[in-house]
Amino acid sequence: MTDFMSMFFGPLDKSSCVYFLILTIIFFIGLSILIFNEFIFVIQNFNKLNFRMISSGIIILFNIFIAYFVNRLLYTMCSKSLA
């Protein structure tokens, strides 16, 4: 019973921190692409922009940034606590 508990609920080793690093990289790439796309969209559609388009883009950028920041923070916490 203790082997079962430690296998599924025990602490993980430092190699499991790579999960957060991979997510951080994915969200950073997504954030970079999204910033570039939003910049191009604003340049191409400058005359047709309204408040709804601008606020939607800002909200999406903010959400992707928060996901990137949270995963970066979790990776830092994971790697420092298991050092």
Phi, psi and omega in degrees: 000322180290328176295320177298314181295317181288331180289319184261339184233003180280172180292150179265163178270180186294336181293340178286348177291341180299331177305313180291326178295317179296316177296322177299315180296316180298314180291328177292318177297316178298319178296317179297315179296318181294320177298316178298314180296319179295321179297314178297318180298318180294320179294317183287328185243036185300320183285337184261002184290142172229177184297323182295318179295316182294314181293324177297315178297319180293319180295318179295316177299318180296317180296317179294321178296318179296318178298318177298313184294318180296316179292326176293319178295317178295322177297317179297315179297318181295313184289327180284326183283336181258012182290000000 
